[in-house]
C-alpha cells in the first residue's frame, strides 16, 4: 500500500490539467528541509510544484497562488506561529475570493491546536513522520473534490 502504482492510479483519476501545488514556508522560520521533501514528492508524483522558499508572508503566498492559478496550497511552519499565520492566510484567501483553494499545513504543530486550525479553515494538518504517500493521496483527493465542485 502506498507505492508508485497506487500513486499512478490516483493521478489517473484527475482529468484536465496537471495538479498545481504551491508549497510555502510562512513566517520567520528558516528550516525548509521538510517543505522541500514534500515538494519533491509531489513533483515526483506528477504534479506541478511551485516552491516559494523561506520567510514568506501570507500576502506573498496569496499573491503567488493567484498569479500561478494553483489548485492547492501546502504550508510548512515550525516556528510556533502557525495559528496567527494561518488565520491571516485564510482571511486573505477569503478577501480575494479564492477560499475554494484547499490549504494543508505541516510542521511541528501541537495536537491540541489542530481543531482550532481546522475551524480557521485549514483543510488538513500533517504532523512530523507522516508518510509522503499520505500527503500525495490527500493532495489528489482534495484537488479532485475541488474540481468537481467547480463543474
JOZINOR-V760608 format. One line per field, one symbol per residue. psi: psi as a letter, one per 30 degrees, with the letter a starting at -180 (. if undefined). A space follows every 50 residues. Layout:
psi=???
//
This chain:
psi=kgaeeeeeeefffklbllkjkkkljkagkgjgeeeeeeeeeeeffglkkj kfalhkleeeeeeeeeefhlflkkkkkfffgeeeeeeeeeeeeeefghgf jkklklaikkeffeeeeeeegkekkklkfkkeeeeeeeeeeeeeeeefef .
//
